[in-house]
Amino acid sequence: MEQMKRTHTCGALRDSDTGATVVLNGWVHRTRDHGGVHFLNLRDRYGITQIVVDEDGSDELREVASSLRMEFCIAVEGVVRERPDGMKNPEMPTGAIEVSASQIRVLSTSEAVPFTIDERSEGRDDVRLKYRYLDLRTFSMQRKIALRHSVMQGVREFLAGQGFLEIETPTLIRSTPEGARDFLVPSRLHHGSFYAMPQSPQLYKQILMVSGFDRYFQIAHCFRDEDARGDRQLEHTQIDLEMSFVSREDVFEVIEGMLGHVFRQSIGVELETPFQRLSYHDAMNRYGSDKPDLRFDLEMQDFREFVAGSGFGVFESAVAAEGAVKVLVVPGGGTYSRKQISELEEVARTYGAKGLAWTRVVQGQGDLTLDGGIGKFFAGSAAEIAASLGAAPGDMLLFVADGWKTATTALGAVRSRLGRDLGLAAAGSFRFAWVVDFPLFEYEEETGGWAAAHHMFTMPQERFLATLEENPGEVLGDLYDLVCNGFELASGSIRIHDPALQQRIFRIVGFDEEEAQRRFGFLLDAFRYGAPPHGGIAPGLDRLVMIMAGEESIREVIAFPKTANGLSPMDGSPGAVDQGQLADLGLALIQNQT
């Protein structure tokens, strides 16, 4: 191989290299035989170079050129020359030159590929994952994996410059409840005992704060045994960081600086900082989501003031039950067909709404009127309604009436669908926001008790400390989410560092002292030795790169992802193990009973 080792990559040569003898290594991208003159495009991750085998080439050279097929891996030696006039390709960085081959060596052959390897694979997702090593050869995937690398390097560069230390935490830990099922690892040396794969480094990074490492970060691999979907995987990567002696404003400043650095360095985008702030209630009330897409307006509005005396029982019942009547003004939506409205209604029903009411704003002979749907119930106040909502002729009004949470969530889902259908979100734009003032506890109907909305180590806001137990549902936590373009990008909080306060939280969520000590004893013990105030956050690396790449699924930015049901078609995992392995672990399988 030494004499055919590449001197240049397939994206490096320019017309300034004309006359140079070069060696290129790569994969055959395309081949063409033009009456005895062989053309082939040679590809590596840096680009494509056109190779030419001329008519006067040796018989051996022309025979090798004729045998080449797509995805053969080859080495080519030749002389760089300028392409003839009219054959230059300004769309290609190497489009002004070609290499006249004097020698071609086939390094390895390839079977017929299951899909064409080009800018982006057109294969089905299951086929792409089965042949992931081929899918990763496409320029689209190579750019996204390179972007991921750039983001990781940018994160490390920025945080190291801010005094953070990169510290690794264990991958085999004690099982602790963190919201999803743990992946369990049986111990060979201690039969009947199990490690867990970490859902996050949460407890360990808090212990690092107790240890005096006041600025920690880690690009951490995390594992959660939960149902996968577009923006989730059984294993994912997060940019985990924690700081001592800080408020949430300090955390915000670090993250905004880090993301500004990463976006500038990786994709040349300047982010507008500081990021917008929204309370949880405000986000839900206006956008119907705690991770709103702010690239378009389309805010929900309150319609309660127009309900009294309308005679529309659905709305009147919702108001009487102290619920909400929310309305969305859809610009130009008056042209929507009944079928399109029905599709939007299905979206609302999916999120718990009993239905989706509608009407159109039209210009009558005099004043504005409401036409179709529930318009007849509000005909007398059409002009007042339109003025209050900022609606114009040709717009459509969509309504959901229910309890506040259901009404806002359901109509918020409709808003998100409209944003996609109407193309309201500009591609290539990024709108970040901090969502703050979340409830600390959630009431669980099934158990009749309270659960932590985020996790049990979140500090309550100071104004609620004296009355925590009186009405947990009203307590707000000192926790925060970072959202971007309709995705939750990061979640974090200021942590509890006082053992007595931590015990109060445990009692509210139904953990007695014995159970708390069994589950979290090593953290609680550490807190007895001068724990500092601390807080942190963990942006999802996969989601961040996905958003930057303009994709909708994190599978597009992970080298070897799983399917939605947790399978790996390429390597066949999960798979069976032999009886000897089970015996070493002291385990036996129970066959499914049918």
Number of C-alpha atoms within 10 A of each C-alpha: 8 5 8 17 14 17 13 12 20 23 18 14 23 17 15 12 15 17 13 13 16 21 22 24 24 24 26 23 21 17 20 14 13 9 7 14 16 18 22 21 20 28 27 21 18 14 18 24 28 21 24 22 25 16 13 10 17 13 10 11 17 21 11 15 24 17 11 19 18 20 23 20 21 20 23 22 23 21 17 22 19 19 17 10 8 6 11 15 13 9 8 13 15 20 20 23 25 25 27 22 24 17 19 22 16 16 13 11 16 13 9 11 11 12 15 17 20 15 12 15 20 13 15 10 14 14 16 19 24 16 18 19 13 17 26 23 21 19 20 18 20 20 17 22 19 15 19 23 14 18 23 17 14 21 22 21 15 19 21 15 10 13 11 20 17 16 15 14 17 10 17 13 17 17 19 16 13 16 13 13 15 20 17 17 15 16 14 16 10 10 12 11 13 17 16 18 22 26 26 21 22 19 16 16 25 30 19 20 22 22 14 13 17 19 23 24 23 23 20 23 18 17 21 21 16 17 12 16 16 13 17 19 26 21 18 21 20 22 20 24 28 27 26 22 13 16 16 18 9 13 21 18 13 14 22 18 17 19 20 19 20 24 17 14 15 18 13 11 16 14 19 12 13 13 16 13 15 18 15 20 18 16 20 21 23 20 26 27 23 27 23 27 23 19 18 16 13 19 17 22 18 15 20 17 9 16 19 13 10 15 12 14 13 16 24 20 15 20 20 10 10 12 19 24 25 25 24 25 23 21 16 16 20 18 12 14 10 10 9 10 16 13 14 21 23 17 22 26 19 13 17 16 21 18 20 23 18 20 21 27 26 20 15 11 7 6 9 20 23 27 20 13 15 17 19 16 16 21 15 13 15 21 19 13 20 19 11 11 17 10 21 19 18 16 21 24 23 25 25 31 28 24 17 18 16 21 28 30 23 29 31 30 21 23 29 21 15 17 18 10 10 12 11 14 20 11 9 10 14 19 18 26 22 22 24 23 19 20 21 25 25 17 15 10 8 6 8 8 13 18 20 20 16 20 18 20 19 22 25 24 16 11 10 16 12 8 11 18 14 10 10 20 14 15 23 21 24 23 27 26 23 26 23 22 20 17 18 23 22 22 18 23 26 27 24 23 25 16 16 13 16 19 17 16 25 19 15 18 17 14 15 14 14 10 12 16 15 11 16 16 14 13 17 21 12 17 20 13 10 11 21 21 19 23 28 29 26 26 23 22 26 23 27 22 23 22 22 19 19 14 14 14 17 21 23 22 27 20 17 15 21 22 18 15 12 18 16 19 18 17 13 10 11 10 8 7 8 7 12 10 11 14 11 12 18 15 15 9 7 6 6 5 4 3
